[in-house]
Amino acid sequence: MAPAQRCPLCRQTFFCGRGHVYSRKHQRQLKAALERLLPQVEAARKAIRAAQVERYVPEHERRCWCLCCGCEVRKHLSHGNLTVLHGGLLEHLASPEHKKATNRFWWENKAEFQLKEKFLISPQDYARFKKSMVKGLDTYEEKEDEVIKEMAAQIREVEHSRQELVQSVLEPQAVPDPEEGSSALGSWKGTNRGCGSRTSLPAWLLFVFFSLVASTSQQPSYLDLPLTPELDWMETGQPLTFIGHQDTPGIGNIHSGATPPWMVQDEEYSSVNQQIGPSYEEFLKEKEKQKLKKLPPDRVGANFDHSSSTSVGWLPSFGRVWNNGRRWQSRHQFKTEAAARNKQSCKEKKTIVS
């Protein structure tokens, strides 16, 4: 009989020697495993001619299982803030260790020879991938530079509009003459058309600015208001009536230096030795109850009240333990001793009463 061997694909132990790899079940499991790995290898082959470079995200740390080597392999190649898609898998497929493991795997499992080349990357293809990776890095840097330039242009535009707004606020506004109104209006329109091509302020910003100017022009200045003399509330002729101090005798408030009500200790909780929560004995009783709840409810003695008072004769007497003789002899002996004990107790009660 052949020794026991373990098949990692079928996940079972077989005793038929090398004949197991030719069985239908093994070939079916082998084909399914190769079909699961083949789409990832084909996606990596597409990246040989056009390598994609992206910004690093945690999802780029994914790994895939190499069936030939029996280990996990990084799917993407990351360095710093950049990630080359499918770079890690291509690097592994082009390594000589993977080539040796693939040859051994194909020989041990008797897989189709035509499929072996799909799971290998030649050194020429890997060198072509390196060149495309360099081009991908250059294009990525160019895109990043364009994004930075656009952001800088937006920042400059916002800063320029802000400076124009501040300058228009700080400049003194002269009141135009009615005769020069038409000419000034025409000149303002002309200048506004010329400036609109260069920079134009947003509509919401102009609305906020003009609303602030209108509100400040309508409000009177505190310098223009007449000074009102301060009135003393105790002055004679004052229309207010003084009711008097409303302090309760014996009870102060926080303004008079008394203890705040939230710091006054109540009489109910003034005791220092007051225990909070259940005692240790109650905790043990509750613990015993929880243990009894886990037992079956129909057990013998489940409903017995342990706190009830019981007499000596609550359990029926069947005599005593005997070592020799018959059972009924010990029972009769126990009954005679119990009768004598009862007589002795009755005599003691009579003597006490007399």
Solvent accessible surface area in square Angstrom, and as a share of the most:
residue,aa,sasa,rsa
1,M,209,0.93
2,A,37,0.28
3,P,99,0.62
4,A,59,0.46
5,Q,73,0.32
6,R,151,0.55
7,C,6,0.04
8,P,110,0.69
9,L,27,0.13
10,C,14,0.08
11,R,191,0.70
12,Q,61,0.27
13,T,68,0.39
14,F,22,0.09
15,F,107,0.44
16,C,78,0.46
17,G,14,0.13
18,R,117,0.43
19,G,41,0.40
20,H,9,0.04
21,V,11,0.07
22,Y,141,0.53
23,S,41,0.27
24,R,213,0.78
25,K,81,0.34
26,H,2,0.01
27,Q,62,0.28
28,R,144,0.53
29,Q,69,0.31
30,L,4,0.02
31,K,132,0.56
32,A,40,0.31
33,A,6,0.04
34,L,8,0.04
35,E,95,0.43
36,R,167,0.61
37,L,14,0.07
38,L,35,0.17
39,P,78,0.49
40,Q,60,0.27
41,V,1,0.00
42,E,80,0.36
43,A,37,0.28
44,A,0,0.00
45,R,76,0.28
46,K,162,0.69
47,A,8,0.06
48,I,10,0.05
49,R,202,0.74
50,A,69,0.53
51,A,12,0.09
52,Q,103,0.46
53,V,17,0.10
54,E,72,0.32
55,R,131,0.48
56,Y,76,0.29
57,V,60,0.35
58,P,111,0.70
59,E,114,0.51
60,H,17,0.07
61,E,81,0.37
62,R,155,0.56
63,R,133,0.48
64,C,11,0.06
65,W,137,0.48
66,C,4,0.02
67,L,30,0.15
68,C,11,0.06
69,C,40,0.24
70,G,42,0.41
71,C,55,0.33
72,E,107,0.48
73,V,14,0.08
74,R,80,0.29
75,K,46,0.20
76,H,19,0.08
77,L,64,0.32
78,S,25,0.16
79,H,159,0.71
80,G,63,0.61
81,N,105,0.54
82,L,53,0.26
83,T,0,0.00
84,V,12,0.07
85,L,23,0.12
86,H,33,0.15
87,G,1,0.01
88,G,8,0.08
89,L,3,0.02
90,L,1,0.00
91,E,84,0.38
92,H,34,0.15
93,L,5,0.03
94,A,26,0.21
95,S,27,0.17
96,P,89,0.56
97,E,117,0.53
98,H,1,0.00
99,K,114,0.48
100,K,139,0.59
101,A,7,0.06
102,T,0,0.00
103,N,63,0.33
104,R,133,0.49
105,F,21,0.09
106,W,15,0.05
107,W,179,0.63
108,E,78,0.35
109,N,14,0.07
110,K,55,0.23
111,A,18,0.14
112,E,110,0.49
113,F,139,0.58
114,Q,139,0.62
115,L,45,0.22
116,K,29,0.12
117,E,108,0.49
118,K,90,0.38
119,F,2,0.01
120,L,23,0.12
121,I,9,0.05
122,S,46,0.30
123,P,101,0.64
124,Q,123,0.55
125,D,30,0.15
126,Y,43,0.17
127,A,48,0.37
128,R,115,0.42
129,F,3,0.01
130,K,97,0.41
131,K,142,0.60
132,S,11,0.07
133,M,39,0.18
134,V,85,0.49
135,K,142,0.60
136,G,10,0.10
137,L,55,0.27
138,D,71,0.37
139,T,69,0.40
140,Y,30,0.12
141,E,99,0.44
142,E,105,0.47
143,K,132,0.56
144,E,49,0.22
145,D,73,0.38
146,E,106,0.48
147,V,75,0.43
148,I,105,0.53
149,K,144,0.61
150,E,108,0.48
151,M,106,0.47
152,A,33,0.26
153,A,49,0.38
154,Q,116,0.52
155,I,117,0.59
156,R,159,0.58
157,E,113,0.51
158,V,99,0.57
159,E,65,0.29
160,H,81,0.36
161,S,16,0.11
162,R,128,0.47
163,Q,100,0.44
164,E,61,0.27
165,L,30,0.15
166,V,69,0.40
167,Q,107,0.48
168,S,50,0.32
169,V,80,0.46
170,L,135,0.67
171,E,92,0.41
172,P,130,0.82
173,Q,145,0.64
174,A,98,0.76
175,V,140,0.80
176,P,90,0.57
177,D,80,0.41
178,P,129,0.81
179,E,157,0.70
180,E,98,0.44
181,G,27,0.26
182,S,90,0.58
183,S,74,0.48
184,A,44,0.34
185,L,96,0.48
186,G,43,0.41
187,S,66,0.43
188,W,155,0.54
189,K,91,0.39
190,G,36,0.35
191,T,81,0.47
192,N,77,0.39
193,R,176,0.64
194,G,38,0.36
195,C,56,0.34
196,G,40,0.38
197,S,97,0.62
198,R,175,0.64
199,T,42,0.24
200,S,88,0.57
201,L,42,0.21
202,P,54,0.34
203,A,84,0.65
204,W,169,0.59
205,L,34,0.17
206,L,66,0.33
207,F,148,0.62
208,V,68,0.39
209,F,28,0.12
210,F,125,0.52
211,S,48,0.31
212,L,107,0.53
213,V,60,0.35
214,A,46,0.36
215,S,44,0.29
216,T,92,0.54
217,S,87,0.56
218,Q,148,0.66
219,Q,124,0.55
220,P,102,0.64
221,S,49,0.32
222,Y,174,0.66
223,L,137,0.68
224,D,112,0.58
225,L,98,0.49
226,P,113,0.71
227,L,177,0.88
228,T,114,0.66
229,P,112,0.70
230,E,174,0.78
231,L,133,0.66
232,D,82,0.42
233,W,139,0.49
234,M,117,0.52
235,E,92,0.41
236,T,129,0.75
237,G,84,0.80
238,Q,48,0.21
239,P,121,0.76
240,L,130,0.65
241,T,119,0.69
242,F,111,0.46
243,I,150,0.76
244,G,27,0.26
245,H,162,0.72
246,Q,138,0.62
247,D,101,0.52
248,T,76,0.44
249,P,125,0.79
250,G,89,0.85
251,I,124,0.63
252,G,45,0.44
253,N,67,0.34
254,I,95,0.48
255,H,165,0.74
256,S,79,0.51
257,G,69,0.66
258,A,36,0.28
259,T,82,0.48
260,P,28,0.18
261,P,101,0.64
262,W,188,0.66
263,M,132,0.59
264,V,86,0.50
265,Q,128,0.57
266,D,85,0.44
267,E,160,0.72
268,E,139,0.62
269,Y,132,0.50
270,S,55,0.35
271,S,64,0.41
272,V,143,0.82
273,N,147,0.76
274,Q,90,0.40
275,Q,120,0.53
276,I,167,0.85
277,G,51,0.49
278,P,98,0.62
279,S,30,0.20
280,Y,144,0.55
281,E,106,0.48
282,E,94,0.42
283,F,110,0.46
284,L,73,0.36
285,K,132,0.56
286,E,84,0.38
287,K,99,0.42
288,E,96,0.43
289,K,115,0.49
290,Q,82,0.36
291,K,112,0.47
292,L,93,0.46
293,K,147,0.62
294,K,177,0.75
295,L,81,0.40
296,P,84,0.53
297,P,109,0.69
298,D,135,0.70
299,R,78,0.28
300,V,154,0.89
301,G,49,0.47
302,A,34,0.26
303,N,150,0.77
304,F,105,0.44
305,D,81,0.42
306,H,155,0.69
307,S,102,0.66
308,S,55,0.36
309,S,115,0.74
310,T,81,0.47
311,S,82,0.53
312,V,152,0.87
313,G,65,0.63
314,W,160,0.56
315,L,113,0.56
316,P,85,0.53
317,S,64,0.41
318,F,132,0.55
319,G,17,0.16
320,R,87,0.32
321,V,137,0.79
322,W,108,0.38
323,N,151,0.77
324,N,129,0.66
325,G,54,0.52
326,R,157,0.57
327,R,81,0.29
328,W,121,0.42
329,Q,88,0.39
330,S,8,0.05
331,R,80,0.29
332,H,96,0.43
333,Q,93,0.41
334,F,60,0.25
335,K,113,0.48
336,T,88,0.51
337,E,64,0.29
338,A,27,0.21
339,A,49,0.38
340,A,60,0.47
341,R,142,0.52
342,N,92,0.47
343,K,135,0.57
344,Q,103,0.46
345,S,47,0.31
346,C,71,0.42
347,K,130,0.55
348,E,93,0.42
349,K,137,0.58
350,K,146,0.62
351,T,95,0.55
352,I,142,0.72
353,V,130,0.75
354,S,127,0.82
